[in-house]
Amino acid sequence: MKKLGILFSFLLFTFVVTAQNKSYKTLPSVNVKTITGESFNTSEIDNDGKPIIISFWALWCHPCIKELTTIADVYEDWQEDTGVKLYAISIDDVRSTAKVGPLVNGKGWEYEVLLDPNGDFKRAMNVNMIPHTFVLDGNKNIVWQHTSFAEGAELDLIEIIEKVKNGEDISEH
């Protein structure tokens, strides 16, 4: 009986993990702000059928800034090769959002930067830890996600984006 319970637990775990990798969740519709303070609905996130990266970050998160800065160094090449577009979603509160623009400009980030000071989009996407990066396919389905950042992680990310662009299976990641 104990072996049956263990087997059942393993099968349930495998199903949940597989379902998470295979579930093609779409983006929720939430109002956020652009870096210039204009209202923007997340349902408008688009890239003409090409892959999209959504990266949640904050000014106080050093790994987040390191990740976005590392990607910035190769972003132009990524766009040429895959057509990918990155949306950097700042979760800084209202008191800090005035500092986001100067940091983005100082770093030379060429991303679409959106502000989520109330955390509505963060909650809708079930983001609990940052950096939290999502990859969307050309139909705006979430096909991959990851938290944290380590040196070289951008190489895995571009590999995933290339597979998404080519319509390949990414369940191995």
LUMTOR-735158 format. One record per residue: residue in one letter; y, x, z negated of N, C-alpha, C, O in turn. Coordinates in steps of 0.001 Angstrom, whole numbers. Each point is the difference from the previous one (the first is absolute). Layout:
<atoms>
code n.c2 n.c1 n.c3 ca.c2 ca.c1 ca.c3 c.c2 c.c1 c.c3 o.c2 o.c1 o.c3
a Y X Z Y X Z Y X Z Y X Z .
...
</atoms>
This chain:
<atoms>
code n.c2 n.c1 n.c3 ca.c2 ca.c1 ca.c3 c.c2 c.c1 c.c3 o.c2 o.c1 o.c3
m -1186 831 0 1186 -831 0 1255 880 0 980 -312 677 .
k -1013 1415 -1442 1147 903 -58 276 615 1373 1152 139 411 .
k -2245 233 302 161 573 1336 624 -1010 956 807 367 855 .
l -1173 -1625 -994 569 -1053 842 1497 -147 -269 784 -196 929 .
g -396 289 -2183 1414 -78 -373 792 1163 573 1115 -176 491 .
i -1699 1366 -558 657 1184 558 125 -140 1509 1051 291 570 .
l -2122 -738 75 23 -197 1444 1064 -1022 384 763 217 941 .
f -712 -1333 -1671 995 -1036 274 1415 552 -173 871 -268 828 .
s -634 1032 -1892 1314 597 -245 390 938 1143 1136 -18 476 .
f -2103 841 -42 263 924 1103 344 -758 1276 955 350 693 .
l -1727 -1385 -382 262 -789 1210 1358 -689 -70 721 -51 996 .
l -371 -476 -2157 1296 -653 -166 1120 1007 181 987 -284 679 .
f -1131 1471 -1286 998 1055 150 149 403 1466 1116 132 502 .
t -2246 62 180 29 365 1414 701 -1065 825 782 321 895 .
f -1057 -1586 -1188 647 -1090 722 1507 25 -222 765 -152 952 .
v -331 339 -2185 1440 13 -310 687 1155 710 1062 -181 596 .
v -1661 1375 -656 592 1158 670 59 -226 1501 1019 279 631 .
t -2099 -780 -58 -26 -277 1434 1031 -1064 353 698 117 1008 .
a -602 -1139 -1822 966 -1070 264 1413 544 -57 850 -408 791 .
q -577 1336 -1724 1340 572 -78 301 823 1247 1118 -50 511 .
n -2085 797 -17 227 809 1192 97 -861 1252 756 323 916 .
k -1504 -1402 -869 -53 -817 1192 978 -1168 -17 235 -620 1037 .
s 342 310 -2203 893 -1150 -49 1295 345 723 670 981 -322 .
y -346 -1775 1264 1217 224 767 1066 -947 -508 282 -1039 596 .
k 293 1427 -1702 1048 -770 -641 1299 206 781 294 1106 453 .
t 457 -2156 -306 1270 126 703 1135 144 -1006 -179 -215 -1199 .
l 1333 576 1703 1157 203 -862 532 -1308 -549 60 -999 717 .
p 325 997 -1985 640 -1191 -560 1443 -98 494 579 990 445 .
s -22 -2152 -524 1388 -234 392 864 24 -1251 -18 -938 -798 .
v 777 2026 631 828 200 -1185 1372 498 445 101 801 930 .
n 948 -1272 -1587 1347 483 309 302 1264 -787 -123 34 -1225 .
v 521 1009 1952 440 1261 -576 1369 308 604 590 -861 652 .
k -85 2052 -854 1305 393 553 -164 1248 866 -888 824 -220 .
t 1760 -716 1196 73 1248 764 810 982 -831 568 -364 -1030 .
i -519 1587 1474 746 1022 -731 1503 -288 25 747 511 -834 .
t -310 -1327 1786 1420 -384 70 278 -1313 -734 1121 -508 31 .
g -2145 -38 -689 192 -1183 -825 -238 -1339 680 227 -1049 -602 .
e -681 1073 1851 -270 -1249 712 -1379 -535 -388 -913 762 -317 .
s 786 -2085 351 -1288 -625 -308 -983 267 1137 371 -1 1174 .
f -1626 229 -1543 -1049 299 978 -1283 -629 -511 -375 208 -1154 .
n -299 -973 1993 -1272 -593 -395 -1132 895 487 -8 436 1151 .
t -937 -169 -2030 -1081 925 329 -883 -491 1147 -731 790 597 .
s 791 -2073 -288 -755 -498 1151 573 559 1304 -647 -69 1045 .
e 1865 627 -1108 634 604 1173 -438 1451 220 372 607 1005 .
i -1149 -51 -1919 -524 1352 204 -860 -47 1250 -941 -788 91 .
d 1271 1637 871 -689 -66 1292 85 1351 691 853 827 -325 .
n -1751 -616 1285 20 1223 796 -611 -235 1379 -701 866 524 .
d 957 -2008 51 -446 -303 1370 -1469 313 250 -343 581 1030 .
g -524 -959 -1961 -1433 186 195 -522 1386 -315 -1175 283 232 .
k 2025 586 -755 -428 1362 -359 -161 95 -1516 476 -873 -726 .
p -1143 1925 240 -233 141 -1443 1294 77 -816 1041 452 476 .
i -1154 -912 -1720 1122 3 -936 -480 624 -1307 -1115 -254 -456 .
i 1983 1076 -137 -228 521 -1344 1024 -673 -910 1182 -78 333 .
i -1645 -403 -1473 902 -504 -1028 -241 859 -1233 -1117 76 -512 .
s 2179 568 46 -126 894 -1152 937 -455 -1110 1219 -22 174 .
f -1796 -341 -1315 786 -373 -1171 326 1273 -781 -873 833 -243 .
w 2154 -695 -148 461 1204 -663 1174 -332 -927 485 -1131 -24 .
a -39 2135 -735 1174 -143 -863 664 1366 -165 -630 1041 183 .
l 1903 -1070 -529 760 1233 -196 -607 897 -1076 30 1224 130 .
w -571 -1807 -1174 -542 745 -1130 -1416 517 251 -542 738 -823 .
c -58 -1113 1943 -1394 361 294 -44 1255 882 172 -79 1216 .
h -403 1218 -1840 -37 1265 751 -1098 52 1061 262 467 1108 .
p -1494 -932 -1404 -1015 -11 1061 410 -889 1191 -324 313 1145 .
c 1029 -1409 -1414 464 -887 1079 955 737 930 -144 -39 1222 .
i 1115 709 -1819 1006 722 786 -660 1150 751 342 279 1149 .
k -1286 385 -1803 -738 1093 664 -777 -548 1207 5 609 1069 .
e -664 -1749 -1241 -759 -595 1099 914 -357 1170 -281 363 1142 .
l 1374 -1072 -1424 893 -430 1074 695 1181 665 266 -38 1201 .
t 27 1074 -1957 614 1201 571 -1006 747 880 353 491 1072 .
t -1599 -408 -1525 -1049 651 783 -220 -734 1316 -113 623 1056 .
i 53 -1952 -1124 -179 -791 1226 1215 157 912 -147 38 1221 .
a 1346 54 -1802 1219 143 808 -70 1220 910 526 -16 1113 .
d -1179 1075 -1593 -120 1229 793 -819 -187 1268 175 742 966 .
v -1076 -1736 -961 -886 -210 1154 180 -1390 627 -684 -344 964 .
y 1592 -438 -1508 147 -1403 409 327 -158 1484 -548 -880 664 .
e 1422 1711 -148 361 -97 1416 -1229 215 889 -189 -716 983 .
d -642 1699 -1327 -1232 245 754 -950 -1191 -123 -609 -421 983 .
w 487 -118 -2199 -863 -1159 -217 448 -1170 857 -824 -701 588 .
q 2137 491 -519 508 -1109 802 -312 212 1485 -383 -937 700 .
e 550 2167 -230 -313 305 1404 -1477 -220 295 -353 -577 1028 .
d -509 1036 -1930 -1448 -63 222 -595 -1394 -200 -909 -397 730 .
t 1420 -350 -1719 -647 -1271 -371 922 -1210 67 -469 -1138 5 .
g 1781 1377 46 953 -1111 -24 188 -588 -1385 648 -1038 -139 .
v -1200 1676 -898 58 -529 -1363 1449 -143 -479 888 747 410 .
k -683 -1719 -1282 1300 -212 -620 -211 -84 -1509 -924 -667 -466 .
l 1782 1343 -296 -139 20 -1447 1124 -794 -655 1176 176 317 .
y -1563 -1048 -1231 935 -737 -839 -147 544 -1413 -1068 -106 -603 .
a 2142 688 72 4 529 -1363 651 -1050 -896 1179 -316 161 .
i -1947 -221 -1100 467 -1088 -858 337 567 -1375 -895 364 -762 .
s 2179 -292 450 432 483 -1304 -141 -1113 -1026 471 -1118 203 .
i -1132 1448 -1316 -148 -985 -1073 983 287 -1140 -164 -515 -1106 .
d 1175 1331 1373 999 291 -1016 730 -1276 -390 183 -898 822 .
d 234 824 -2094 686 -1206 -466 1438 -47 519 474 947 628 .
v 203 -2043 -893 1347 -238 516 958 1119 -404 877 373 780 .
r -1033 163 -1982 896 1073 -469 -153 1276 823 949 777 112 .
s -2122 -550 463 -279 1253 710 106 -93 1512 60 1031 671 .
t -36 -2237 -115 -75 -124 1462 1161 676 725 -146 391 1158 .
a 1298 -246 -1818 1136 670 649 -302 1471 277 660 616 837 .
k -1640 -51 -1522 -360 1408 190 -1037 204 1105 -243 1130 425 .
v -368 -2223 39 -1064 109 1000 558 516 1328 -547 941 574 .
g 1625 -1547 -85 599 402 1279 358 1473 55 -383 685 949 .
p 1112 -171 -1947 332 1426 13 -1233 909 13 4 1031 673 .
l -1053 -1397 -1405 -1216 818 10 -643 -33 1386 -379 1043 534 .
v 257 -2225 41 -615 -152 1323 783 804 1038 -590 712 812 .
n 1913 -827 -841 835 753 944 -104 1502 -230 -78 775 954 .
g 77 -363 -2220 -101 1419 -327 -1326 605 428 -55 1168 386 .
k -1009 -1949 -451 -1323 483 411 -195 -111 1514 -921 597 558 .
g 1793 -1365 103 -127 -169 1453 -1165 -881 408 -528 134 1104 .
w 121 -1045 -2000 -1108 -894 326 416 -975 1085 1037 -654 -105 .
e -1842 561 1137 275 -887 1137 -786 -1302 -100 -285 -635 1016 .
y -60 242 -2214 -797 -1198 -208 873 -1233 -122 1214 85 -186 .
e -1865 -1234 294 639 -1252 -384 -103 -47 -1526 -1108 -2 -536 .
v 2214 -35 -156 -22 -17 -1459 437 -1376 -474 1061 -499 373 .
l -1906 -101 -1206 285 -1318 -560 15 113 -1519 -667 854 -585 .
l 1448 -1740 -42 157 -1 -1451 -664 -1239 -585 221 -1119 461 .
d -1028 1340 -1474 -705 -1078 -691 326 82 -1499 -894 229 -815 .
p 2186 -417 447 417 239 -1383 -606 -959 -1024 -98 353 -1175 .
n -305 -1540 1582 -617 -949 -925 -1520 126 -31 -657 -636 -824 .
g 94 1450 1714 -1442 227 34 -797 -1151 597 -1213 -72 -192 .
d 1875 -832 914 -703 -1149 577 -1034 427 1044 -1137 -470 -19 .
f 1535 1357 924 -912 473 1048 -1108 846 -623 -1165 -105 383 .
k 1542 938 -1342 -972 838 -712 -1090 -867 -629 -1187 296 138 .
r 1588 -1361 -827 -980 -893 -628 -840 -724 1048 -1212 -138 -164 .
a 1847 -322 1234 -721 -723 1054 -1044 885 674 -1021 -492 480 .
m 1277 1796 -445 -940 953 608 -958 595 -1030 -826 849 337 .
n 932 -1292 -1591 -857 463 -1084 114 1516 -204 -1005 687 -185 .
v 2228 -181 222 261 1417 -225 224 208 -1493 915 -577 -589 .
n -1756 1401 -11 115 286 -1430 395 1441 -279 520 317 -1069 .
m -770 547 2037 255 1422 -171 623 524 1287 -378 -424 1092 .
i 1330 1344 -1215 592 591 1200 -186 1508 -45 -150 566 -1083 .
p 157 102 2242 126 -598 1319 -1223 -840 364 -1136 332 -335 .
h 1412 -1423 1028 -1057 -884 499 282 -196 1481 1042 -530 385 .
t -1972 959 425 173 -3 1448 -990 -959 645 -1188 -1 -320 .
f 1701 -811 1232 -816 -941 770 91 374 1470 1037 477 462 .
v -2128 -693 276 13 114 1456 -342 -1371 551 -960 -641 -426 .
l 1775 202 1391 -209 -1276 669 -366 253 1450 495 940 622 .
d -1365 -1785 -91 -349 124 1415 1077 -662 852 1015 -461 -522 .
g -1234 416 1811 977 -568 926 245 -1485 -182 989 -531 505 .
n -1879 -149 -1223 173 -1427 -277 567 -241 -1397 10 -1130 -488 .
k 456 2192 -141 595 -43 -1342 -991 -375 -1090 374 -578 -1021 .
n -1649 914 1244 -1023 -166 -1026 -94 1291 -804 31 1092 567 .
i -143 -1215 -1875 -166 1172 -848 -1442 488 157 -948 -711 -336 .
v 799 1929 850 -1336 524 269 -374 1174 -891 -1157 422 -21 .
w 2131 110 -718 -273 1152 -858 1116 113 -1014 1148 -339 288 .
q -1486 818 -1486 1022 269 -1005 -447 1119 -909 -1191 277 -140 .
h 2174 363 -477 -289 1155 -837 1122 173 -1015 1163 -263 303 .
t -1514 705 -1510 1009 359 -988 -62 1496 -263 -1035 634 204 .
s 2130 -87 -650 187 1415 -337 286 835 1250 -64 -489 1128 .
f 379 1756 -1365 250 922 1101 -419 1396 -435 258 420 -1128 .
a -897 280 2029 -371 1399 -210 287 763 1279 -7 -574 1089 .
e 253 1846 -1219 231 840 1183 -1116 -221 1011 -1176 -1 -363 .
g 1529 -181 1605 -981 -200 1056 -389 -1448 231 -699 -300 969 .
a 1136 -610 -1841 -355 -1416 156 579 -585 1283 -527 -969 547 .
e 1614 1565 -76 592 -488 1247 -934 208 1188 83 -736 983 .
l -965 1720 -1059 -970 244 1073 -1021 -1135 65 -384 -440 1084 .
d -52 -30 -2257 -891 -1163 -40 712 -1239 531 -580 -798 736 .
l 1844 652 -1121 777 -1168 416 155 -54 1517 -187 -1062 593 .
i 519 2165 39 169 -29 1460 -1343 -235 684 -55 -634 1054 .
e -1023 1136 -1642 -1330 -253 569 -303 -1506 -17 -529 -542 969 .
i 862 -110 -2054 -193 -1450 -111 865 -738 1002 -459 -938 652 .
i 1702 1355 -529 925 -652 940 -500 137 1433 67 -951 779 .
e -569 2138 -432 -544 195 1347 -1191 -916 244 -137 -563 1086 .
k -726 410 -2090 -1149 -896 150 464 -1449 149 -530 -740 828 .
v 1503 342 -1617 538 -1365 89 604 -231 1385 -218 -1043 615 .
k 973 2018 -136 614 -101 1331 -1071 -185 1079 194 -749 957 .
n -1324 1441 -1123 -1080 -52 995 -985 -1129 -258 -976 -149 734 .
g 1221 -649 -1773 -880 -1126 -301 -1331 411 -602 -965 -763 64 .
e 892 1957 -649 -1251 493 -581 -173 -511 -1416 963 -425 -638 .
d -2188 467 151 -341 -403 -1357 484 1046 -986 -249 1192 180 .
i 940 -1635 -1221 489 944 -1019 -655 -222 -1345 494 494 -1013 .
s -1588 -1221 979 -645 -324 -1270 -544 1233 -709 -314 -72 -1188 .
e 194 1189 1874 -482 1234 -615 1023 580 -965 -358 764 -896 .
h 1631 -1120 1069 1073 595 -826 207 -745 -1257 860 367 -801 .
</atoms>
